């Protein structure tokens, strides 16, 4: 078994193409990658710093990944932690973007012309109210995901520290 750590964000098909020895081997490599990493089946993207297990197989390009026994726990922990920080940073940026968009819309609706338009159109009032409810729900989900990512990263870092002590 080999460990492969993604150097940049990618999609599964691009990753498989980069791992397969030949284009004909791509389907088999894809199946083997998914079998060893079932969490990728529903993922549209593989994040930078993603740690994947790759089976030893002649269908994979030579030199792809590192032998499990050749990678130190410190290297894995450092790369995993960097990937987790990058993921949290993306989630925080998304939440910040949502908040900025809402502020822009709210500011635009404060103008006299927008107020008159909204006050004169009951259907628009309903749509704006529904959009506000949807936005608040999306903002809540984004905040929950950010909190879950932070907690997951904290727990994973603690597990990595235990692993380092066991192997060190």
FENTA-V968674 format. One record per pair of residues at least 4 apart in sequence whose C-alpha atoms are under 6 Angstrom apart, sorted by the first residue. I is the first residue (numbers start at 1). J is the second residue. D is the distance in whole Angstrom. If there is no record, write none. Layout:
<<I | J | D> <I | J | D>>
This chain:
<<1 | 54 | 6> <1 | 55 | 5> <1 | 56 | 5> <2 | 53 | 6> <2 | 54 | 5> <2 | 65 | 6> <2 | 66 | 5> <2 | 67 | 5> <2 | 68 | 5> <3 | 52 | 6> <3 | 53 | 5> <3 | 54 | 6> <3 | 65 | 5> <3 | 66 | 5> <3 | 68 | 6> <4 | 51 | 6> <4 | 52 | 5> <4 | 65 | 4> <5 | 49 | 6> <5 | 50 | 5> <5 | 51 | 5> <6 | 48 | 5> <6 | 49 | 5> <6 | 50 | 5> <7 | 48 | 5> <7 | 49 | 6> <8 | 48 | 4> <9 | 46 | 6> <9 | 47 | 4> <9 | 48 | 4> <10 | 45 | 6> <10 | 46 | 5> <11 | 45 | 4> <11 | 46 | 6> <16 | 20 | 6> <16 | 30 | 6> <19 | 60 | 6> <19 | 61 | 6> <20 | 25 | 6> <20 | 26 | 5> <20 | 59 | 6> <20 | 60 | 5> <20 | 61 | 6> <21 | 59 | 5> <21 | 60 | 5> <21 | 61 | 4> <25 | 59 | 6> <26 | 30 | 6> <29 | 33 | 6> <33 | 37 | 6> <34 | 38 | 5> <36 | 53 | 6> <48 | 83 | 6> <49 | 79 | 6> <49 | 83 | 4> <73 | 77 | 6> <73 | 164 | 5> <74 | 78 | 6> <76 | 80 | 6> <77 | 81 | 6> <77 | 160 | 6> <84 | 153 | 6> <91 | 146 | 6> <95 | 142 | 6> <109 | 114 | 5> <118 | 125 | 6> <131 | 135 | 6> <135 | 139 | 6> <148 | 152 | 6> <149 | 153 | 6> <152 | 156 | 6> <153 | 157 | 6> <164 | 168 | 5>>
